[in-house]
Amino acid sequence: MSTALSASAAKGRTLNKRRDRRDEYRIGDIARLTGLSADTLRYYEQIKLLPAVNRTASGIRVYTGKDISRLNFIQRAQKMNFSLAEIGELLKMREDPRRARDEVRRLTAAKLSEVEARLNDLNILRKELRLLLNLCKASDDGCPIIEGIDRKVGEKTRQRRRVKAQR
């Protein structure tokens, strides 16, 4: 039995080596390499983030090193908080980066502004949560945290009503 397992394992390694040499990967290989699910890979192909993937005669998707590079680019851009639509734009610009330099700068500057605004919101939230925790520690009755959240909800509701009334 151990010989059968060894032969099977050796055969699997040979197939993987051969696949590596030809720079061809199946969807399971790509999922393991990138951490993306097979469904995500199919979705990226469907929405054209990945060009149509080659298929074997039996319809099995066959990915290349170029596809892996593109998927790594997509993942890095997602970590930078670019949306899939923005990533699609970046991928088009990636084909000729010198020509697209101004557009890439514009898109990146807009993303930076969004991140800075979110950081500002998060800093305000951190201060608010610290205040609520301190109030809670000092309070003997009621719950300043719940009351603080209720107060914020009430403020937002009044603010929405004012905006609607101004229209």
C-alpha positions in Angstrom: 0.0 0.0 0.0 2.8 2.4 0.8 4.3 1.7 -2.6 1.0 2.6 -4.3 0.8 5.8 -2.3 4.4 6.7 -3.2 3.8 6.0 -6.9 0.6 8.0 -6.8 2.4 10.9 -5.0 5.3 10.8 -7.4 2.8 10.8 -10.3 1.1 13.9 -8.8 4.4 15.7 -8.4 5.3 14.8 -12.0 2.0 16.3 -13.2 2.5 19.4 -11.2 6.1 19.8 -12.5 4.9 19.3 -16.0 2.1 21.8 -15.5 4.6 24.3 -14.0 7.0 23.9 -16.9 4.2 24.7 -19.4 2.9 27.5 -17.1 -0.5 26.0 -16.9 -2.7 25.7 -13.8 -6.2 24.4 -13.2 -8.7 26.3 -11.1 -7.9 24.4 -7.9 -4.2 25.2 -8.3 -5.0 28.9 -8.8 -7.4 28.8 -5.8 -4.6 27.4 -3.6 -2.0 29.8 -5.0 -4.1 33.0 -4.5 -6.4 32.1 -1.7 -9.4 33.0 -4.0 -12.3 30.6 -4.3 -13.1 28.9 -7.6 -16.4 30.9 -7.6 -14.5 34.1 -7.3 -12.2 33.1 -10.1 -15.3 32.4 -12.3 -16.9 35.7 -11.3 -13.8 37.7 -12.2 -13.9 36.0 -15.6 -17.6 36.7 -15.9 -17.2 40.5 -15.1 -14.1 40.7 -17.4 -11.4 41.3 -14.7 -9.8 38.2 -16.2 -9.9 37.7 -19.9 -11.6 34.6 -21.1 -9.6 31.7 -19.7 -8.4 29.0 -22.0 -10.1 25.6 -21.7 -9.2 22.1 -22.4 -11.2 20.0 -24.9 -13.3 18.8 -21.9 -14.0 22.4 -20.8 -11.6 22.6 -17.8 -10.2 26.1 -17.3 -6.4 26.4 -17.8 -4.8 29.4 -16.3 -1.3 30.8 -17.0 1.4 32.7 -15.1 0.0 35.9 -16.7 -3.4 35.1 -15.1 -1.7 34.6 -11.8 0.0 38.0 -12.2 -3.3 39.6 -13.0 -5.0 38.0 -10.0 -2.2 39.2 -7.7 -2.6 42.7 -9.1 -6.4 42.5 -8.4 -5.8 41.4 -4.8 -3.2 44.1 -4.1 -5.6 46.7 -5.5 -8.4 45.4 -3.4 -6.2 45.7 -0.3 -5.7 49.3 -1.3 -9.5 49.6 -1.2 -10.1 50.0 -4.9 -13.5 48.8 -6.0 -13.8 46.1 -8.7 -14.9 48.7 -11.2 -11.8 50.8 -10.3 -9.6 47.7 -10.6 -11.1 47.1 -14.0 -10.0 50.6 -15.0 -6.5 50.1 -13.5 -6.1 46.8 -15.4 -6.9 48.6 -18.7 -4.3 51.3 -17.7 -1.8 48.5 -16.8 -1.5 47.6 -20.4 0.1 50.9 -21.2 1.1 52.6 -18.0 3.0 55.6 -19.5 -0.1 56.7 -21.4 -2.3 56.2 -18.4 -0.1 57.9 -15.9 -2.3 61.0 -15.3 -5.4 58.9 -15.1 -3.8 56.5 -12.6 -2.7 59.5 -10.5 -6.2 60.9 -10.5 -7.8 57.6 -9.5 -5.2 57.1 -6.8 -5.5 60.6 -5.4 -9.3 60.2 -5.2 -8.7 56.9 -3.3 -6.3 58.6 -1.0 -8.8 61.3 -0.2 -11.4 58.6 0.6 -9.0 56.8 2.9 -8.0 60.0 4.7 -11.7 60.9 5.2 -12.4 57.4 6.6 -9.3 57.7 8.9 -10.7 61.0 10.2 -14.1 59.3 10.9 -12.3 56.4 12.6 -10.3 58.8 14.8 -13.6 60.5 15.9 -15.2 57.1 16.5 -12.2 56.1 18.7 -12.4 59.2 20.8 -16.2 58.7 21.2 -15.7 55.1 22.2 -13.0 56.0 24.7 -15.3 58.6 26.2 -18.2 56.2 26.5 -16.0 53.6 28.2 -14.7 56.2 30.7 -18.3 57.3 31.4 -19.3 53.7 31.9 -16.5 53.1 34.4 -17.6 56.2 36.4 -21.3 55.5 36.3 -23.2 53.6 39.0 -26.6 53.6 37.3 -27.8 53.3 33.7 -25.5 52.5 30.9 -23.7 55.5 29.3 -22.7 53.4 26.3 -26.3 52.5 25.4 -27.4 56.1 26.1 -24.6 57.5 24.0 -25.6 55.2 21.1 -29.2 56.2 21.5 -28.3 59.9 21.5 -26.3 59.5 18.3 -29.2 57.7 16.6 -31.5 60.5 17.6 -29.2 63.1 16.3 -28.9 61.4 12.9 -32.7 61.0 12.7 -33.2 64.7 13.4 -30.5 65.6 10.8 -32.2 63.5 8.1 -35.5 65.2 8.9 -33.9 68.7 8.5 -32.3 67.7 5.2 -35.7 66.5 3.9 -37.4 69.6 5.1 -34.9 71.8 3.2 -35.7 70.1 -0.1 
